[in-house]
Each structure stands twice: as structure tokens, then as C-alpha cells.
Amino acid sequence: MEIICNRERQTCLDAYASLLYHDTGEDLAAQAFDYEVTTWNDQRLVAIDRTAWASAWTAF
């Protein structure tokens, strides 16, 4: 998983991928989530996903 934030745009992107192995080959499962930054200062960063599950993460 990797989280990339852009302070000017006030957005963050969270990406996750996994490789699934099975008898007939391999499949790549990937997801990306776009977050809106609501707080970004020297103490913390708060970003909220307003589109899907209303999830949020905070970095200290």
C-alpha cells in the first residue's frame, strides 16, 4: 500500500494491489482510493473518502 498526498490540490491517493496465483495463471487485483484533505498542518493530516465508504485516515 502506498499513500501519496498533494498539498496544493488538497488530495491523497491510496493504492493497493495483490497478485493472485492459481492453477491456470495469475491475476492482479488492484484498488485505488481518492481522499479529500480536510486538515493539513504541522501536527497532523486528515483525509476523508467522500465517495465510497466514508472512511478516513489520519497521519500524525
VMD Tcl script that builds the backbone (N, CA, C; Angstrom):
set m [mol new atoms 180]
animate dup $m
set s [atomselect $m all]
$s set {name element resname resid chain x y z} {
  {N N MET 1 A 0.851 -1.169 0.000}
  {CA C MET 1 A 0.000 0.000 0.000}
  {C C MET 1 A 0.895 1.230 0.000}
  {N N GLU 2 A 0.480 2.227 -0.739}
  {CA C GLU 2 A 1.211 3.484 -0.794}
  {C C GLU 2 A 0.205 4.624 -0.768}
  {N N ILE 3 A 0.501 5.648 0.013}
  {CA C ILE 3 A -0.357 6.827 0.096}
  {C C ILE 3 A 0.450 8.026 -0.379}
  {N N ILE 4 A -0.096 8.733 -1.366}
  {CA C ILE 4 A 0.557 9.924 -1.909}
  {C C ILE 4 A -0.390 11.099 -1.733}
  {N N CYS 5 A 0.112 12.187 -1.141}
  {CA C CYS 5 A -0.715 13.375 -0.912}
  {C C CYS 5 A -0.136 14.569 -1.657}
  {N N ASN 6 A -1.025 15.445 -2.106}
  {CA C ASN 6 A -0.640 16.670 -2.790}
  {C C ASN 6 A -1.229 17.834 -2.012}
  {N N ARG 7 A -0.366 18.634 -1.419}
  {CA C ARG 7 A -0.829 19.726 -0.562}
  {C C ARG 7 A -1.556 20.809 -1.355}
  {N N GLU 8 A -1.074 21.134 -2.543}
  {CA C GLU 8 A -1.712 22.172 -3.358}
  {C C GLU 8 A -3.129 21.778 -3.770}
  {N N ARG 9 A -3.327 20.528 -4.137}
  {CA C ARG 9 A -4.645 20.054 -4.566}
  {C C ARG 9 A -5.521 19.626 -3.397}
  {N N GLN 10 A -4.921 19.476 -2.212}
  {CA C GLN 10 A -5.642 19.018 -1.019}
  {C C GLN 10 A -6.274 17.645 -1.248}
  {N N THR 11 A -5.485 16.740 -1.854}
  {CA C THR 11 A -5.953 15.383 -2.122}
  {C C THR 11 A -4.891 14.362 -1.740}
  {N N CYS 12 A -5.337 13.133 -1.509}
  {CA C CYS 12 A -4.447 11.998 -1.285}
  {C C CYS 12 A -4.949 10.827 -2.121}
  {N N LEU 13 A -4.029 9.978 -2.523}
  {CA C LEU 13 A -4.354 8.783 -3.281}
  {C C LEU 13 A -3.748 7.592 -2.558}
  {N N ASP 14 A -4.551 6.578 -2.329}
  {CA C ASP 14 A -4.151 5.357 -1.645}
  {C C ASP 14 A -4.304 4.215 -2.636}
  {N N ALA 15 A -3.242 3.476 -2.885}
  {CA C ALA 15 A -3.307 2.383 -3.854}
  {C C ALA 15 A -2.872 1.073 -3.206}
  {N N TYR 16 A -3.548 -0.003 -3.600}
  {CA C TYR 16 A -3.273 -1.331 -3.070}
  {C C TYR 16 A -3.384 -2.331 -4.213}
  {N N ALA 17 A -2.456 -3.268 -4.263}
  {CA C ALA 17 A -2.520 -4.303 -5.295}
  {C C ALA 17 A -2.017 -5.627 -4.729}
  {N N SER 18 A -2.558 -6.717 -5.258}
  {CA C SER 18 A -2.076 -8.044 -4.870}
  {C C SER 18 A -2.111 -8.962 -6.085}
  {N N LEU 19 A -1.179 -9.892 -6.107}
  {CA C LEU 19 A -1.089 -10.865 -7.181}
  {C C LEU 19 A -1.678 -12.179 -6.682}
  {N N LEU 20 A -2.666 -12.702 -7.405}
  {CA C LEU 20 A -3.351 -13.930 -7.014}
  {C C LEU 20 A -2.880 -15.070 -7.914}
  {N N TYR 21 A -2.318 -16.102 -7.318}
  {CA C TYR 21 A -1.825 -17.255 -8.065}
  {C C TYR 21 A -2.858 -18.376 -8.032}
  {N N HIS 22 A -3.075 -19.034 -9.184}
  {CA C HIS 22 A -3.959 -20.189 -9.242}
  {C C HIS 22 A -3.464 -21.129 -10.336}
  {N N ASP 23 A -4.101 -22.266 -10.503}
  {CA C ASP 23 A -3.622 -23.317 -11.412}
  {C C ASP 23 A -3.477 -22.865 -12.861}
  {N N THR 24 A -4.339 -21.980 -13.314}
  {CA C THR 24 A -4.319 -21.593 -14.729}
  {C C THR 24 A -3.577 -20.294 -15.001}
  {N N GLY 25 A -3.002 -19.679 -13.985}
  {CA C GLY 25 A -2.253 -18.448 -14.216}
  {C C GLY 25 A -2.251 -17.532 -13.013}
  {N N GLU 26 A -2.173 -16.252 -13.282}
  {CA C GLU 26 A -2.112 -15.237 -12.239}
  {C C GLU 26 A -3.090 -14.115 -12.555}
  {N N ASP 27 A -3.609 -13.509 -11.531}
  {CA C ASP 27 A -4.484 -12.350 -11.678}
  {C C ASP 27 A -3.972 -11.236 -10.780}
  {N N LEU 28 A -4.089 -10.027 -11.252}
  {CA C LEU 28 A -3.729 -8.859 -10.462}
  {C C LEU 28 A -5.012 -8.193 -9.989}
  {N N ALA 29 A -5.144 -8.043 -8.684}
  {CA C ALA 29 A -6.284 -7.328 -8.104}
  {C C ALA 29 A -5.764 -6.001 -7.576}
  {N N ALA 30 A -6.360 -4.904 -8.013}
  {CA C ALA 30 A -5.875 -3.584 -7.611}
  {C C ALA 30 A -7.042 -2.668 -7.279}
  {N N GLN 31 A -6.802 -1.782 -6.321}
  {CA C GLN 31 A -7.789 -0.779 -5.944}
  {C C GLN 31 A -7.060 0.538 -5.704}
  {N N ALA 32 A -7.725 1.630 -6.012}
  {CA C ALA 32 A -7.198 2.961 -5.722}
  {C C ALA 32 A -8.317 3.784 -5.097}
  {N N PHE 33 A -7.961 4.583 -4.106}
  {CA C PHE 33 A -8.936 5.395 -3.391}
  {C C PHE 33 A -8.465 6.841 -3.388}
  {N N ASP 34 A -9.389 7.747 -3.635}
  {CA C ASP 34 A -9.101 9.174 -3.699}
  {C C ASP 34 A -9.677 9.839 -2.452}
  {N N TYR 35 A -8.854 10.594 -1.739}
  {CA C TYR 35 A -9.272 11.236 -0.495}
  {C C TYR 35 A -9.186 12.758 -0.614}
  {N N GLU 36 A -10.075 13.444 0.069}
  {CA C GLU 36 A -10.045 14.903 0.163}
  {C C GLU 36 A -9.426 15.281 1.507}
  {N N VAL 37 A -8.401 16.112 1.468}
  {CA C VAL 37 A -7.739 16.551 2.696}
  {C C VAL 37 A -8.612 17.594 3.385}
  {N N THR 38 A -8.900 17.368 4.660}
  {CA C THR 38 A -9.683 18.326 5.442}
  {C C THR 38 A -8.819 19.099 6.426}
  {N N THR 39 A -7.694 18.528 6.838}
  {CA C THR 39 A -6.753 19.199 7.739}
  {C C THR 39 A -5.336 18.810 7.347}
  {N N TRP 40 A -4.470 19.813 7.215}
  {CA C TRP 40 A -3.054 19.536 6.945}
  {C C TRP 40 A -2.254 20.647 7.607}
  {N N ASN 41 A -1.623 20.311 8.716}
  {CA C ASN 41 A -0.769 21.274 9.409}
  {C C ASN 41 A 0.454 20.542 9.949}
  {N N ASP 42 A 1.237 21.221 10.772}
  {CA C ASP 42 A 2.458 20.614 11.307}
  {C C ASP 42 A 2.176 19.459 12.258}
  {N N GLN 43 A 0.980 19.394 12.804}
  {CA C GLN 43 A 0.629 18.375 13.784}
  {C C GLN 43 A 0.008 17.120 13.166}
  {N N ARG 44 A -0.803 17.302 12.129}
  {CA C ARG 44 A -1.479 16.142 11.556}
  {C C ARG 44 A -2.015 16.417 10.161}
  {N N LEU 45 A -2.371 15.320 9.505}
  {CA C LEU 45 A -3.015 15.361 8.200}
  {C C LEU 45 A -4.251 14.466 8.285}
  {N N VAL 46 A -5.411 15.004 7.910}
  {CA C VAL 46 A -6.658 14.238 7.920}
  {C C VAL 46 A -7.228 14.261 6.506}
  {N N ALA 47 A -7.532 13.069 5.975}
  {CA C ALA 47 A -8.105 12.961 4.634}
  {C C ALA 47 A -9.319 12.043 4.691}
  {N N ILE 48 A -10.377 12.405 3.971}
  {CA C ILE 48 A -11.645 11.678 4.017}
  {C C ILE 48 A -12.042 11.235 2.612}
  {N N ASP 49 A -12.459 9.987 2.508}
  {CA C ASP 49 A -13.004 9.461 1.260}
  {C C ASP 49 A -14.492 9.785 1.243}
  {N N ARG 50 A -14.887 10.753 0.458}
  {CA C ARG 50 A -16.285 11.188 0.431}
  {C C ARG 50 A -17.127 10.398 -0.570}
  {N N THR 51 A -16.518 9.504 -1.337}
  {CA C THR 51 A -17.266 8.822 -2.392}
  {C C THR 51 A -17.730 7.423 -2.023}
  {N N ALA 52 A -16.909 6.627 -1.371}
  {CA C ALA 52 A -17.241 5.206 -1.189}
  {C C ALA 52 A -17.785 4.895 0.193}
  {N N TRP 53 A -16.927 4.552 1.107}
  {CA C TRP 53 A -17.328 4.057 2.419}
  {C C TRP 53 A -17.256 5.119 3.499}
  {N N ALA 54 A -16.986 6.356 3.128}
  {CA C ALA 54 A -16.821 7.442 4.092}
  {C C ALA 54 A -15.736 7.105 5.105}
  {N N SER 55 A -14.692 6.463 4.629}
  {CA C SER 55 A -13.572 6.132 5.500}
  {C C SER 55 A -12.620 7.315 5.585}
  {N N ALA 56 A -11.798 7.303 6.592}
  {CA C ALA 56 A -10.837 8.388 6.780}
  {C C ALA 56 A -9.581 7.829 7.407}
  {N N TRP 57 A -8.472 8.518 7.199}
  {CA C TRP 57 A -7.253 8.158 7.896}
  {C C TRP 57 A -6.571 9.426 8.344}
  {N N THR 58 A -5.835 9.302 9.415}
  {CA C THR 58 A -5.123 10.433 9.992}
  {C C THR 58 A -3.668 10.060 10.170}
  {N N ALA 59 A -2.775 10.916 9.744}
  {CA C ALA 59 A -1.339 10.716 9.949}
  {C C ALA 59 A -0.850 11.736 10.960}
  {N N PHE 60 A -0.057 11.289 11.901}
  {CA C PHE 60 A 0.498 12.184 12.925}
  {C C PHE 60 A 1.969 12.380 12.705}
}
mol reanalyze $m
mol bondsrecalc $m
mol representation Tube
mol addrep $m
